């Protein structure tokens, strides 16, 4: 695509940028620019442009505000020790957005165009990518697509907007990687067969918020969802996939279909296999979780996602009971070993033998 660029006249000063990058948090600060490209049936994708970051002006009848026709992605750009900037498996994010677009009746953005557009914004705002010596800080990237037609009829939008914004992100765990406590939701489900669980769309996250609120009220960090059909099989957390490590060395993760096909999840499956672990994708019941921890058959549980990469799971609570943490320590376990290798590849500290990293600048 041809991309026009209009640079900001008042970008963040070097002093202000240094202050932000010293403690960026997550989703609190945004770079100087944003990328926008639009779609209509007659013109296809057109008018790609990088402009100063700023508010959007939307008609009150804009379709996304009424029918939630939208998708998004989450990915990161990493500074390597030589100063270069890389992204992690962006073609997988592009492919997932294609799948999400099909499910939400949105136009498909070609994978090569997706990667080009993301790269273009990062190249312009590359000074916002934290230095390699600052721990696990990165530049979080948020590509998203939404129905931007001003029309109240219930049909796919005839005007769609794709955008990319970026936000520097600190290490997810400031005090080191610590086990998260989980609340088992027995009232709410996230998705059912034929639903949108495998699409990365805001509606899935909106539906998880009341359950997450319930988890917080019970002193837990995250919520666990069970399948809608049986109410027995583990699906995923509010924003992360789950893994179980067994005493015989096997690793199991809930199969996809009604859950999001996480890029970190898929990378762990491949990386764990290369490290000598047997990984199974299958149904895992909540009883298997409870009984396995109690008997010692399950020795470790961990969750994964773009933001936290990999985090150990601690106590599981539900209305009337709880299961203690699996016995393996957070440090030195399977999760810690896989995490070290994965983060090492992302930040350029280990050789990228799988060709996962994509150089931007």
Buried (B, 14 or more C-beta within 10 A) or exposed (E): BEBEBEEBEEBBEEEEBEEBBEEBEBEEBBBBBBBBBBBBEEEEBEBBBBBEBEEEEEEEEBBBBBBBBBBBBBBBBBBBEEEBBBBBBBBBBBBBBBBBBEBBEBBBBEBEBBBBBBBBBBBBBBEBBBEBEBEBBBBBBBBBBBBBBBBEEEEBBBBBBBBBBBBBBBBBEEEEBEBBBBBBBBEBBBBEEEBBBBBBBBBBBEBBEEBBEBBEEBEBBBBBBBBBEEEEBBBBBBBBBBBBBBBEEEBBBBBBEBBBBBBBBBBBBEBBEEEEBEBEEEBBBBEBBBEBBEEEBBBBBBBBBBBBBBBBBBBBBBEEEBBEBBEBEBEEBBBBBBBEBBBEBBBBEEEBEEEBBBEBB
